Amino acid sequence: MADNNEEISVINHLLKVEKEAYTLIDEAVKDSETKISLVRSECEEEFKNQFSLCEQKIKTEYEEKLSALSSEHDSLFNEYKNNLTNQPQNKQAFNTLLDKLLFASE
């Protein structure tokens, strides 16, 4: 009978140790989840900040390049218009060429 009480005592002690281990593990899991949540929110905030900075940098570069290309385009187009405007016109030769091309069969 003494062996029986000793076995029950050992089993009760092991159950108590297991319950304490479960409690420790549960607390550790909750603590780790809290830490992970905190770090995740900090990382997400940092990501948003870095993403916003990159986005702003790319947008600024885009606008600068667009402005430069637009200015270059306007300059080239105006130069082309000026060349066309200042080009001497020989209306008589043009009319002769048209008559020759359009009415060649007559």
Backbone torsions as a table, in degrees:
resi	resn	phi	psi	omega
1	MET	NA	-33.0	178.2
2	ALA	-64.0	-37.0	178.2
3	ASP	-65.2	-36.8	-179.2
4	ASN	-64.7	-45.4	178.6
5	ASN	-65.3	-37.4	179.6
6	GLU	-66.9	-41.0	178.0
7	GLU	-63.8	-43.1	178.7
8	ILE	-64.0	-40.6	178.6
9	SER	-62.8	-43.9	178.8
10	VAL	-64.3	-44.0	179.8
11	ILE	-63.2	-44.1	177.8
12	ASN	-62.1	-40.7	178.0
13	HIS	-63.4	-44.1	178.9
14	LEU	-63.7	-38.2	176.8
15	LEU	-64.7	-39.9	178.1
16	LYS	-64.2	-43.9	178.1
17	VAL	-62.6	-42.4	179.1
18	GLU	-62.8	-41.4	178.9
19	LYS	-64.1	-41.7	177.6
20	GLU	-64.9	-40.4	178.2
21	ALA	-63.1	-42.7	177.9
22	TYR	-60.5	-44.0	179.7
23	THR	-62.3	-44.3	178.7
24	LEU	-62.6	-43.5	179.4
25	ILE	-64.5	-42.6	179.4
26	ASP	-61.2	-44.5	178.6
27	GLU	-64.4	-40.3	179.2
28	ALA	-64.3	-40.6	178.6
29	VAL	-64.0	-46.1	179.3
30	LYS	-61.9	-42.5	179.2
31	ASP	-63.7	-43.4	-179.9
32	SER	-66.8	-38.4	177.5
33	GLU	-63.4	-39.4	177.7
34	THR	-64.3	-45.7	179.5
35	LYS	-63.7	-42.8	179.3
36	ILE	-62.8	-43.0	179.0
37	SER	-61.5	-44.5	179.8
38	LEU	-63.2	-47.6	180.0
39	VAL	-65.0	-39.4	179.4
40	ARG	-61.9	-44.6	-179.7
41	SER	-66.5	-36.4	176.6
42	GLU	-65.2	-42.0	179.2
43	CYS	-65.5	-41.7	178.4
44	GLU	-63.0	-41.1	178.3
45	GLU	-64.1	-44.4	178.0
46	GLU	-63.0	-41.8	177.8
47	PHE	-60.7	-45.9	179.8
48	LYS	-60.5	-42.1	179.4
49	ASN	-64.1	-47.5	180.0
50	GLN	-64.9	-40.0	179.0
51	PHE	-63.3	-42.4	179.3
52	SER	-63.2	-41.9	177.8
53	LEU	-62.6	-45.5	178.5
54	CYS	-63.0	-42.3	179.9
55	GLU	-61.7	-44.4	-179.9
56	GLN	-65.1	-40.7	178.8
57	LYS	-62.3	-46.2	-179.7
58	ILE	-65.1	-40.6	179.4
59	LYS	-64.0	-41.6	179.1
60	THR	-64.4	-45.6	177.8
61	GLU	-60.6	-41.4	178.9
62	TYR	-61.0	-47.6	-178.4
63	GLU	-64.7	-38.3	177.9
64	GLU	-64.6	-45.8	179.7
65	LYS	-65.4	-40.5	179.1
66	LEU	-62.7	-42.7	178.9
67	SER	-63.7	-43.9	179.4
68	ALA	-64.0	-44.4	179.1
69	LEU	-65.9	-38.5	178.7
70	SER	-64.4	-42.9	177.8
71	SER	-63.4	-43.5	179.0
72	GLU	-63.6	-41.9	178.5
73	HIS	-61.9	-47.6	179.7
74	ASP	-60.3	-41.2	179.8
75	SER	-63.8	-47.4	179.2
76	LEU	-64.2	-39.4	-179.8
77	PHE	-66.5	-42.3	178.4
78	ASN	-65.2	-38.1	177.0
79	GLU	-63.1	-42.6	178.2
80	TYR	-62.8	-45.2	178.4
81	LYS	-61.4	-41.9	179.1
82	ASN	-63.8	-40.7	177.7
83	ASN	-62.1	-40.5	178.8
84	LEU	-68.0	-40.9	-178.9
85	THR	-66.6	-39.0	-176.6
86	ASN	-85.8	-2.9	179.8
87	GLN	-70.3	129.6	178.6
88	PRO	-67.1	142.4	-178.4
89	GLN	-111.9	133.0	176.3
90	ASN	-114.5	88.5	-174.7
91	LYS	-66.4	-34.6	-179.3
92	GLN	-64.3	-43.8	179.6
93	ALA	-67.4	-36.2	178.6
94	PHE	-65.2	-45.6	179.6
95	ASN	-64.5	-38.0	178.2
96	THR	-64.3	-44.3	178.8
97	LEU	-61.8	-43.6	178.5
98	LEU	-61.5	-45.4	178.6
99	ASP	-59.3	-42.7	-178.4
100	LYS	-65.2	-42.3	-177.2
101	LEU	-76.2	-41.3	-173.9
102	LEU	-83.8	-33.2	-175.9
103	PHE	-117.4	37.3	-177.1
104	ALA	-67.6	-29.8	-176.1
105	SER	-78.6	-13.2	-176.4
106	GLU	-81.4	NA	NA
